[in-house]
Amino acid sequence: MKEYDLIVAGGGLAGAAAAFAAARDGLSVLIVEKAASLGGALSGGLVYPFCPFYTETDGKLTKLVNAGLFSEMIRRHNEKIKGHFPPAEPNIHQADGDIRRFKTEYFKMVLDDMAEEFGVDILYHTMIHSVEYEGRTIKAVKASTKAGELTLSAKYFVDATGDGEVMYLAGCDCLLGREGDNLCQPMTTCFRVCNIDLPLYKKELPELQKLYKEARASGEITNPRENILQFYGIGEGIVHYNTTRVVMLDPTDPIALSRAEGIARRQVYEIFDFLKKNSRAYKDAVLISVASEIGVRESRKLQGVHVITEEELFACTRFEDSIALGNYDVDIHSPDGTGTRIRKFDRDKYYTIPYRSLLPKEYDNLLVAGRCISTTHEAQSSVRIMPICVSIGEAAGVAVAEAARSGVGVHGVDIKNVQRTLTGYGAEIY
Ligand SMILES: Cc1cc2nc3c(=O)[nH]c(=O)nc-3n(C[C@H](O)[C@H](O)[C@H](O)COP(=O)(O)OP(=O)(O)OC[C@H]3O[C@@H](n4cnc5c(N)ncnc54)[C@H](O)[C@@H]3O)c2cc1C
């Protein structure tokens, strides 16, 4: 294999954005992805919809907090669904939740299109399992493929694997789950049901939630989640469920992760069966789709040059090296059972994310992007959402391109140039 300027480990939303941004600025880029499409949790995990990515005053959308490549992805998505479905345009005058909806399969194809147009190479079905390094430099990653092991080398690396596989394998300082007991937020397998009588279902829902609580109390439902969590807007008569909950298992332990897949699928059946028995709206309902991979909300987090805290988010700290914004709530699904801690973020405020939270202390040619950047357990529960991951990824790609242009390591980039490039491409950083 040729040596690339940049190898992006993991083609989730953060990895895809990092790769597109670096290629846009002229770098040769390879994405190494263990699955068969870009998008990560959005694709394989069926995660839906986008959490809010805008400020809002009196019900009016006032600023797109996550813009740049994220807006471009939405623009292309709306273009692709044109004629098939009504578009969900980011309309600055209308924060009615509609702009958070998207069609999963179309979004995956948009990411394919963008990779093709930016000239990003992709190796699918390729799993990184070890890292070669010398001093402060990552030399190569080794990956398993259908043709055996490949050694893939590059000048720079971005770890966008969600689980922080490269930083972990390279021995970077990282934190699994929460401080103290290392428990992570629960894993969830999302699923979708079609042919539901939606108006009736919405009417029945309060009663169904009551029955669900009773079924949990009697042991008929084993899922520790406190209620049924669902979302609409995918299509006529379709409901998206984000409601299974697997707790106390480590997503980075292969045996625990494998057990989690089975437990979650049993919960899918349990809930579907419960609804078939208790909802008249479910008379003709069909279980149409179960995510091919369990969704991991949290696992390893870099403990890098700066560790973002919940206090910094809620103080709306304006970091001088800001490279992205966010304004999602602290949203911690209980790592050990029932309940969800939500600390609402004011809808008309936003926080900044510093470049230093992408920077490992140990290496000069590695950045981390996406849900595994350097945060506490609490701050990660806000920063992890899809729109923010895209913005972080875009910033990582721009920063690597700036480093390559200046012939420096990732610690040596002129942050003002990174910020200028990002805003030039329409990203919001202040
Ligand atoms: C159940 C659930 C519900 C959620 N709900 C919402 C929601 O409603 N709205 C919202 O905005 N966000 C939500 N989130 C959060 C959000 O989906 C994720 O945090 C975000 O998508 C993470 O993006 P990422 O690119 O950092 O990582 P991922 O999407 O996890 O991407 C990482 C990629 O790296 C690949 N990879 C991993 N290891 C390797 C390896 N060793 N070699 C090669 N490739 C590898 C993976 O296959 C994957 O494609 C939810 C998350 C979960 C799990």
The ligand as an SDF file (V2000), in Angstrom:
LIG
                    3D

 53 58  0  0  0  0  0  0  0  0999 V2000
  -27.9240    4.1200   21.2350 C   0  0  0  0  0  0  0  0  0  0  0  0
  -27.4180    5.4860   20.9370 C   0  0  0  0  0  0  0  0  0  0  0  0
  -28.3220    6.5200   20.7740 C   0  0  0  0  0  0  0  0  0  0  0  0
  -27.8660    7.7890   20.4350 C   0  0  0  0  0  0  0  0  0  0  0  0
  -28.7830    8.7630   20.1890 N   0  0  0  0  0  0  0  0  0  0  0  0
  -28.3600    9.9040   19.5820 C   0  0  0  0  0  0  0  0  0  0  0  0
  -29.3030   10.8060   19.0390 C   0  0  0  0  0  0  0  0  0  0  0  0
  -30.5190   10.6000   19.1270 O   0  0  0  0  0  0  0  0  0  0  0  0
  -28.8370   11.9250   18.3950 N   0  0  0  0  0  0  0  0  0  0  0  0
  -27.4920   12.1870   18.2830 C   0  0  0  0  0  0  0  0  0  0  0  0
  -27.1530   13.2000   17.6670 O   0  0  0  0  0  0  0  0  0  0  0  0
  -26.5740   11.3360   18.8110 N   0  0  0  0  0  0  0  0  0  0  0  0
  -26.9700   10.2010   19.4300 C   0  0  0  0  0  0  0  0  0  0  0  0
  -26.0640    9.2920   19.8970 N   0  0  0  0  0  0  0  0  0  0  0  0
  -24.6240    9.6220   19.8820 C   0  0  0  0  0  0  0  0  0  0  0  0
  -23.9710    9.4570   18.5350 C   0  0  0  0  0  0  0  0  0  0  0  0
  -24.6750    8.5740   17.7010 O   0  0  0  0  0  0  0  0  0  0  0  0
  -22.5240    8.9400   18.6210 C   0  0  0  0  0  0  0  0  0  0  0  0
  -21.8770    9.3390   19.7890 O   0  0  0  0  0  0  0  0  0  0  0  0
  -21.7360    9.4660   17.4330 C   0  0  0  0  0  0  0  0  0  0  0  0
  -22.3810    9.0640   16.2390 O   0  0  0  0  0  0  0  0  0  0  0  0
  -20.3020    8.9570   17.4810 C   0  0  0  0  0  0  0  0  0  0  0  0
  -19.6520    9.2600   16.2700 O   0  0  0  0  0  0  0  0  0  0  0  0
  -18.1250    8.8600   16.0750 P   0  0  0  0  0  0  0  0  0  0  0  0
  -17.8130    9.1140   14.6550 O   0  0  0  0  0  0  0  0  0  0  0  0
  -17.2980    9.4830   17.1280 O   0  0  0  0  0  0  0  0  0  0  0  0
  -18.0550    7.2990   16.3990 O   0  0  0  0  0  0  0  0  0  0  0  0
  -18.8260    6.0500   15.7080 P   0  0  0  0  0  0  0  0  0  0  0  0
  -20.0740    6.4500   15.0670 O   0  0  0  0  0  0  0  0  0  0  0  0
  -18.8350    5.0220   16.7970 O   0  0  0  0  0  0  0  0  0  0  0  0
  -17.8010    5.6370   14.5780 O   0  0  0  0  0  0  0  0  0  0  0  0
  -16.6190    4.9110   14.8370 C   0  0  0  0  0  0  0  0  0  0  0  0
  -16.2870    4.0900   13.6000 C   0  0  0  0  0  0  0  0  0  0  0  0
  -15.0420    3.4440   13.7990 O   0  0  0  0  0  0  0  0  0  0  0  0
  -15.1360    2.0900   13.3670 C   0  0  0  0  0  0  0  0  0  0  0  0
  -14.1350    1.3240   14.1210 N   0  0  0  0  0  0  0  0  0  0  0  0
  -14.1170    1.1040   15.4630 C   0  0  0  0  0  0  0  0  0  0  0  0
  -13.0260    0.3840   15.7900 N   0  0  0  0  0  0  0  0  0  0  0  0
  -12.3560    0.1480   14.6430 C   0  0  0  0  0  0  0  0  0  0  0  0
  -11.1450   -0.5570   14.3340 C   0  0  0  0  0  0  0  0  0  0  0  0
  -10.4220   -1.1570   15.2900 N   0  0  0  0  0  0  0  0  0  0  0  0
  -10.7360   -0.6170   13.0450 N   0  0  0  0  0  0  0  0  0  0  0  0
  -11.4780   -0.0080   12.0570 C   0  0  0  0  0  0  0  0  0  0  0  0
  -12.6430    0.6640   12.2910 N   0  0  0  0  0  0  0  0  0  0  0  0
  -13.0550    0.7380   13.5750 C   0  0  0  0  0  0  0  0  0  0  0  0
  -16.5720    1.7010   13.6610 C   0  0  0  0  0  0  0  0  0  0  0  0
  -17.0000    0.6170   12.8750 O   0  0  0  0  0  0  0  0  0  0  0  0
  -17.3220    3.0000   13.3400 C   0  0  0  0  0  0  0  0  0  0  0  0
  -17.7370    3.0620   12.0060 O   0  0  0  0  0  0  0  0  0  0  0  0
  -26.4770    8.0220   20.2930 C   0  0  0  0  0  0  0  0  0  0  0  0
  -25.5600    6.9720   20.4640 C   0  0  0  0  0  0  0  0  0  0  0  0
  -26.0160    5.7200   20.7890 C   0  0  0  0  0  0  0  0  0  0  0  0
  -25.0330    4.6000   20.9210 C   0  0  0  0  0  0  0  0  0  0  0  0
  1  2  1  0
  2  3  1  0
  2 52  2  0
  3  4  2  0
  4  5  1  0
  4 50  1  0
  5  6  2  0
  6  7  1  0
  6 13  1  0
  7  8  2  0
  7  9  1  0
  9 10  1  0
 10 11  2  0
 10 12  1  0
 12 13  2  0
 13 14  1  0
 14 15  1  0
 14 50  1  0
 15 16  1  0
 16 17  1  0
 16 18  1  0
 18 19  1  0
 18 20  1  0
 20 21  1  0
 20 22  1  0
 22 23  1  0
 23 24  1  0
 24 25  2  0
 24 26  1  0
 24 27  1  0
 27 28  1  0
 28 29  2  0
 28 30  1  0
 28 31  1  0
 31 32  1  0
 32 33  1  0
 33 34  1  0
 33 48  1  0
 34 35  1  0
 35 36  1  0
 35 46  1  0
 36 37  1  0
 36 45  1  0
 37 38  2  0
 38 39  1  0
 39 40  1  0
 39 45  2  0
 40 41  1  0
 40 42  2  0
 42 43  1  0
 43 44  2  0
 44 45  1  0
 46 47  1  0
 46 48  1  0
 48 49  1  0
 50 51  2  0
 51 52  1  0
 52 53  1  0
M  END
$$$$
